[in-house]
Amino acid sequence: MNPHSTAILSHLDRRRFLIGSGWALALPLFQSLSATSAQAAQGRTNPKRLGCFYFPDGVPMPLPEDPAYQDWAWFPHGNGRDFKFTKCMEPLEPLRDELTVLSGLSHPAGRVVHGHNNADQFLTGAATGTGDMDYQNSISLDQFYAGHVGDKTRFASLVMSTDGGTGTARGAHTISFDRNGRAIPAEDRPKRIFDMLFVKNDADATRRLALSQSALDDLLSDARRLRRRLSTEDQGSLDEYLQSVRDAEIRVQKAKQWIQMPLPQVNADHLNLEITPDEPRQYLQTMFELIYLAFKTDSTRVAAYQIGRENAIGISDRLSRAIGFPAAHQLSHETKQPDGWKNFGTYCRFLNEEYGRFVMRLKNTPEPAGEGTLLDNTLLLFGSASSAFHLSRNYPLILAGGRNMGVAHGRYLNLAGNKAQAGGWKPGDPEPWTEQATHQDRPLSNLFVSMLQRLGVETGSFGDSSGKLDGV
């Protein structure tokens, strides 16, 4: 590195930490310099909220001739308003008129991806490639909506998962991605989520915000000096970096507006905030309850929760201990063993029970500052990015809520008809994800467009959508 470049970089540190916010803004590498590492009370009437929930490993889909088909298939039997839940889905029967089950949707770019590798595409639909070197994601549905409503609440969004952090490019621990396609770390500890939402130290927060603002000012000043020394290509990289700085500035300014506003007071006596996934049922209930409290207090209008990661890795694979099985992913591999479909279906039933409990909480809670219930003003997406044995097609999906947004429910929107691929798998069988599709799914992003429009966002496209999904 020449002395002049060294002098520039001595003023612009490779990494500046914004103390108190957890942000770390890392400069891109500039080839022209070095080849090395170089408000609160307004607008609350009938708020429109979005919740997105992901579960891994697909769902049980025995063939119609299989004796388990009647009881343990995930998708209902029938179509339209004439449908019947199986034992797998029975816990959702009390919410029948509040939800729509959908089949025959998937992301075109994800259909060639193994089901172990596609959780990160669930809310983006991005063509992420098949390797790590060419990996590139795009903004997720939750963050896209947060960009429209995030300034109305103290927190633009909640990003949560059972495993926490970001994971890896092919083993995501988060389903949320920013406008540049970067993974947003997910929080997995209930106490930290609760403290963030409902506990603070005003004096300490003020000090930390001042330090963050000072660091941002230094970054922008250094960047302006640096820009004159960069090539055109590197200026583009710097501009992308500066967008992250500007986003951080917006968050700091927003935090200043909220810092003197009192936090909501909630009763947490019923919560064990030290709970871990080693107690699976109680842990899921606590995570769902935190989202419920965040929505009820209008602390945020956007939440995403990845219930589990793919590929039998991480603590979330042990959630099946709630029903007496050691590992959730293993159940999806053992469907051809005695009671295999029943065991896998019983696990999915457990997830449906806890998700249904959360949805019912929203349904039974009047909207604090508007009309109807929390559920009437909240649109919820629950699903997975694979179906029969990690097949990246025909995603199992449930849309719920949003009655005050004009969403009608009580239906099974069976877009796959009777052509959906199904069945179990055992070593020696053809791998389902390598077989030719028997039905052409519609783009899942079409559903996202319809959801965004119901949420009040004026858009005719999202990702690779070809329009909106009629009937939603």
N, C-alpha and C positions, 0 to 999 in steps of 0.2 A: 504494500500500500504506500502511495506517495505521501510525503509529509503534509501536503495540503489537505488530502482526504483524511489523514489522521487527525488533523486539527479540527476539521468539521465534525467528525464523529466524536471527538472528545467533548463537544458541546451538546451533542445529541446522543444520549445514552441509548444502547441497544434495547433496553427495556426500562420503562418507568412504571412504577406501581402506584396506583391511586389508592392511597391508604384509606381504609374505612369503607370502601365499597366492594372490595374484592376484585376490582377490574385490573387487568394487566394488558397494556397496549404494547404489542411487540412490533417493531418496525419490520417491513419487508427487507429482504436482501437486495441491495442495489449493485448491479454488476458494474456500473460505471464508477463506483467508489471502491468496491472491495469484492473479492470472490469469497470472503469468509462472512461470519456472522456480523453483520454490520448492525271546580276546584273543589273545592272540596264539597260544597253543599249544593251545587248546581247540577241540573241535568240528570236527576236520579229517577224521574218518573218513567216507569216502564223501561228500565235499562235493558239492553240486549247483550246477553252473555253467551260465551262459547266454551264448552268443555270437550276435550278430546282424550280418549282413553284407548290404550293399546294393550292387547294380550298376545303372547307368543305361541308358537307351536301348532297353529292351525286348529281345526275342530274335527270331531268325529263325523265321518261321512260314509257309513256303510252302504253298500249297494242295495237296491230295493229288494233283491232276492235274499239278502242276509236277514236272519231272524232278529238281529239287533236294530234293523232299520226303523221299525215302528217306534221304538222307545228311545233310541239313543242317537239318532241323527240330529245334528245341530240345527239345520234349517227346518222350519216348520213344514208340515204337510198341507198342501193346498195352494191357494193363490188369492190375491186381492183381500177382501174382507172375510173370505171363507177359508180360514186356515186354522190349523191346530198345532199347538206347541207339543213337543215331545217331553219326556221326563227331563231331558237335558235343559230344556228351556222353561219348564213349569214355574220356576220362581218368578218369572216375569208376567205370569198370567194376570195378577192384579193391576198391572200397568199396561195391559193390552191396548187400551184406547189412547195411551200416551206415547206409543212408539210405532215405528215402521221397521220391519226387518227387510233387508235388501240382499239380493243375490245377483250374480252376473256382472259385477263391477270389479275392475282391477286397473292398475297403472300399466299402460302399454310398455313402458321402459322397464318395468319390473317383472314382466312375464317370463323372461329368460333367466331370471336371477333365482338361485336356490333359496328356498324359504328360510334358511338360517341367516341370510344376509340382507334382508330387505326391510327391517323395521325402520331404518333411517329414511326409507322412501315413503312411508305410510302417509305422512302429511305433506310431502313435497311433490311426489310423482317424478322426481328428477331422474335423468339417465346418469346414474352414478358410476357406470362402467363396471368392470369385473375384477379390477385389480386395485392396489393401493396407490400406485403411481399416477393413475389417471383419474383418481377419485375427485368428483366435484358434485356438490349438492346445491340445492336452491332453497329459497325461503319456505318455511312450513306454514300450513294453513293457520295455526294459532297465532304465529308471529305476524303474519300478514294482517289478520284482523286486529291484533294488538296495535299495529301501526295506525289503525283508524280510531280506536277507542281508548288506547292506553293512557292518554293524557287526562282522561276523565276520573281516574282513580289513583290512589296512592301508589299502587303497583301496576305496571303495564300488563304483567302476566305472572302466573305461577308456573314454573317448570319443575316437575317432580318425577321421580322414578323409584322403584324399589331398590335398584342397585346403585344409584347415585352417580354423579359425574357425567362424562360424555361417552365412555367406552372407547371403542375403536371404529375405524371406517366400516368394517364389516361385522362389528359386534356392538351396535349402538346401545348406550344406556340412557339415551334421550331421544325423543321424537321431535324436538324443537330445534329449528335452525334459523339463523338470522338472515338478513337480506343478502349477505354475501355467501350464504350456504354454510356458514360455520356452525358447528354444534354448540348449543347452549347447555352448559352444565346443569344437570338436574339435581335437586335436593332430595335426599332420602331420609333425613332425620326429622321426625315429627317435632321435637323440641325446637330445633333451629327454625323450622317453618313457622311454628307458633310464635316464637320470640320475634321473628322478623315482622309478622303481621300485627302483633298485639302488645309487644314489650319494647321499650326503647329508653335510652338515656339522653335527654335533650342536650345537655352540656357536651357530652362526648360526641354526639352526632353532629353538633355544630362545628366542633373542632375538626372532625374528620372531613366534613364537607369543605371547610376552608382549605385544608391540605389538598383535597382533590381538585378544587378550582385552581389553586396555585400550580399544581402539576400540569393541568391542562393548558394553562397560560404559557408555561415554559415550553411545552411540547409544540404549540402552535408557533411560538416565536422562533424556536429552533428550526422547525420545518420550513418556514418562509425563507430563512437564510440558506438552508440546504437545497431548496428547489433550484436555485440558480446554478448549482453545480451538477445537476443530474441530466442524464440523457433523456430523450423523449420517452423511451420505454420505461425507464425508472420513474419518470414523473407520473406515469400512469399508475404504477405501484404505490407511489406516495399518495396520490389522490385517493386511492382505495383505502389506504391507511388513515388518511385525514378524515374520511367519512366515519370511520370508527371513533375518531376523536370527537367529531361533531356530535355523534350519537351519545357519547359519554357526556359531553357538555349539556345536552338536552336533559339527560338523566340527573345531572347535578342541579341544574336550574329547577327542575321539577321537584327534586328533593328539598330544595330551599323553600319552595312554596308550601310544602306539606309539613315542614319540620315543627312548626309551632301549632299545627292542628292536633288536637288531642286524638289519640288512638282509640279505636272502638273498644268498648268494654264487653267482654264475653265471659261466660261461665265455662270454665274448663275443668270443673271438678270431676266430670265424667270421663275425662281423657287421661290416659297414661302416656305422657309425652316421652317417656324413656323406652317405650315399646320398640321392639325390633322384629324383623321378619321371622325370627325364631319362634314367635307366636303369631302364625300367619293370619288367622282370621281377625284377631284383634288389631294387628298391624294394618291390614287393609281397611278395616272400619275406621281406624284413626286417620289414615291418609284421606279417605273420602270425607270424613267429618271436617278436616281442616279446609278442604275445598268448599264444603258446604258453608262453613263459617266465613270464609273469605268472600263468597258470593253474597251471603246474607248481610254482611256489614259493608258491602260495596267497596271492599278493599281492592278488588280487581274484578274485571269482567271476562278474563281469559285464563283458562287453566288447561294444562296438558299433563297427563300422568301415564307413564309407561309402567304398567303393572309388572311386566317381566321382560327380560332380554331373551334373545334366541340362543339356540345351540347348547343348551344344558350347562351354561356357565353362569356363575354368579349366585348370589344368595336367593334371588327370586325363583330359582328352580326348586327351592325347598318349600315353596308355598303350598305344595300338595300335601305336606305333612298335616295340614288342617283336616284332611279326610283320610289320613292313615297311610299315604303312599310316600316313599322317600324322595322321589324326584318327578317333577311335572313332565319334563320333556320325554322321559323314559316311557310314559304312558302312551305317547303318540307312536312309539315304535313297537308296542306290544299289542296292537289291536287284533292280531290274528291268533293270539293266545286265548285260552278260555277266559271268558268275561272281559276280554280286552276292550271291546267297544264300550261296555258298561263302565269300566274303570275310567277310561278317558272321558266319557260322558259325565261321569260323576264329578270329575275335576272341573269340567266346564260348568256344570251345575253350581258348584261352589262359587266360581267367579260370578255367575249370573245372580246368585243369591246376594252377594255383597254389593255388586253393582246395583241391583234392584233396590236394596235397602237405601242406598244413597239417592237414587232417583225418587223413591217414595218420600224421603226427607224433604226434597225440593217441592214435591207435589203437595205435601201437607203443611208447608210454610207460606203464609200470605206474603205477598210482595211488600217489603217494608215501606216503600215510598211510591207505590203505584198500584196498578190493578192486577187482579188475579193472584197467582202463586209464583214462587221463585221458578218453578218448572215452566210455567207459561211464558216466562221471559228469558229462558235459557235453552239454547240449542245444544244437544249432546250427541257426540259421535263415539260409538263403542265398537271396536273391531280389531281385526288382525290382517296382516298382509300376506297370509297364506291360508289355504283351506285344507284339502285332503292331503295328509302327510306332506306338509311343507310345499304344496303346489302353489306357485305364486299367481294363481288365477282365482276368480270367483271368491273374492274376499268375503268372509262372514262379517256383516255390518248391521248395526242397529242405530237408527236415528230416533232421538226422543226429544220431547219438549217443544218449545217454540209456538205454543198455541196462539199467543198474542202477536206472533209474527206471521200468522196466517198458515202455519203448517198443520195439515190434517193427518191424523194417524189412524191406528187400528187396522193396519194392512200388512200383508206380506207382498212386497214388490218383487216378484219372482222373474227377474229379467233373464235368468239362465234357463228357464223352462225346465224341461226334463233332460237337457243335454249336458248338465254339469258333470265333470269328471269326478269320480268318487272311488271309494274302496280303500282297503288297507295295503300294507306293503310288508314284505319280508325279504331277507337277502336272497338274491336270485331273480326276484321280480324286476321287470323294467322300472327304472326310476321315473316316477310320475312327471317330474319337471322336464324330462327329456322327450316325453311323448307328444305327438302332435295334438294341438287343441281340438276338442270336439265341439267347441262353442266359442264364438268370438265375443268376449266381454266388451262392455262399454267402458269408456275411460272413467275412472273414479273421480278425476278432476271435474267432470261434469257435475257430479254431486256437490263438489266444493263450490262451484260457481253458484248453484242454486242455494246452498247454505249461506254464502256471503250476501247474496241478494236479499234473502230473508232477514239477514242481520243488518241490512240497511246500507251495505257497501255497493256503490254503483260500479259494477264490473261485469263484463261479458266473457271474461276468460280467467283462468288460473292454470299455470303450468302448461300441460299438453292437452287441455280441454278442447273439445270440438263444439262446445255450446253448453247449455245447461241441461239438467236432467228433469224431464217433464214428470209431473206427478209429485213433486216435492215442494 
